[in-house]
Amino acid sequence: MKQKDIAVIVAVAGLSTIIALILANSLIANPKNRHAEVLVLDSISSEFPKPDSKYFNTNSIDPTKTVEIGNSNNLQPFKQ
């Protein structure tokens, strides 16, 4: 490379660095861009409201119980 080519590359690199700094300071580093609004939530407590008695009562169906329909002793009901 010639001495002129190196000087042009350094000049272009310096100019692009200056332009990048100016753009970064104008777009990113403004004090008005430095604030953020944050949603504040209530603290978590160990108290829960009582469930609706319409669904949770003594007459409700218990889905965890095994349901057996009839007395079937057949171990292979679908044997062909």
C-alpha positions as CSV (number, residue, x, y, z in Angstrom):
1,M,0.0,0.0,0.0
2,K,1.1,3.5,-0.6
3,Q,1.4,6.2,2.0
4,K,-1.7,7.9,0.5
5,D,-3.8,4.8,0.9
6,I,-3.0,4.5,4.5
7,A,-3.8,8.2,5.1
8,V,-7.2,7.8,3.4
9,I,-8.0,4.7,5.4
10,V,-7.1,6.4,8.7
11,A,-9.1,9.5,7.7
12,V,-12.2,7.5,6.8
13,A,-11.9,5.5,10.1
14,G,-11.6,8.7,12.1
15,L,-14.5,10.4,10.4
16,S,-16.8,7.3,10.8
17,T,-15.8,7.1,14.5
18,I,-16.7,10.8,15.1
19,I,-20.0,10.3,13.3
20,A,-20.8,7.2,15.3
21,L,-20.1,9.0,18.6
22,I,-22.3,11.9,17.6
23,L,-25.2,9.6,16.6
24,A,-24.8,7.5,19.8
25,N,-24.8,10.6,22.0
26,S,-27.8,12.1,20.3
27,L,-29.9,8.9,20.2
28,I,-28.9,6.9,23.2
29,A,-27.3,9.1,25.9
30,N,-29.9,11.8,26.2
31,P,-31.0,12.4,29.8
32,K,-34.6,12.2,28.7
33,N,-34.0,8.7,27.4
34,R,-32.5,7.5,30.6
35,H,-35.7,7.1,32.6
36,A,-37.9,4.1,32.6
37,E,-41.4,3.6,34.1
38,V,-41.7,0.5,36.2
39,L,-44.8,-1.3,37.3
40,V,-44.9,-1.6,41.1
41,L,-46.7,-4.7,42.4
42,D,-48.1,-5.4,45.8
43,S,-46.2,-7.7,48.1
44,I,-47.1,-11.4,48.2
45,S,-48.9,-12.6,51.3
46,S,-49.7,-16.0,52.7
47,E,-53.4,-15.3,53.0
48,F,-55.7,-16.5,50.3
49,P,-59.4,-15.8,49.9
50,K,-61.7,-18.7,50.7
51,P,-62.8,-20.6,47.5
52,D,-66.3,-20.2,46.2
53,S,-68.6,-22.6,48.0
54,K,-70.6,-23.1,44.8
55,Y,-67.7,-25.3,43.5
56,F,-65.9,-26.4,46.6
57,N,-68.4,-28.0,49.0
58,T,-69.0,-31.4,50.7
59,N,-71.4,-32.4,47.9
60,S,-68.9,-31.8,45.1
61,I,-67.5,-34.7,43.0
62,D,-64.0,-35.7,44.0
63,P,-62.0,-36.1,40.7
64,T,-59.2,-37.9,42.5
65,K,-61.3,-40.9,43.4
66,T,-61.2,-44.0,41.2
67,V,-64.6,-44.5,39.5
68,E,-65.6,-48.1,39.0
69,I,-68.6,-48.9,36.9
70,G,-70.0,-52.4,37.6
71,N,-68.1,-55.5,38.9
72,S,-65.8,-56.5,36.1
73,N,-63.3,-59.2,36.8
74,N,-62.2,-59.4,33.1
75,L,-58.6,-58.5,32.9
76,Q,-58.6,-58.3,29.1
77,P,-61.9,-56.6,28.1
78,F,-60.9,-56.1,24.5
79,K,-59.6,-59.5,23.7
80,Q,-60.4,-60.6,20.1
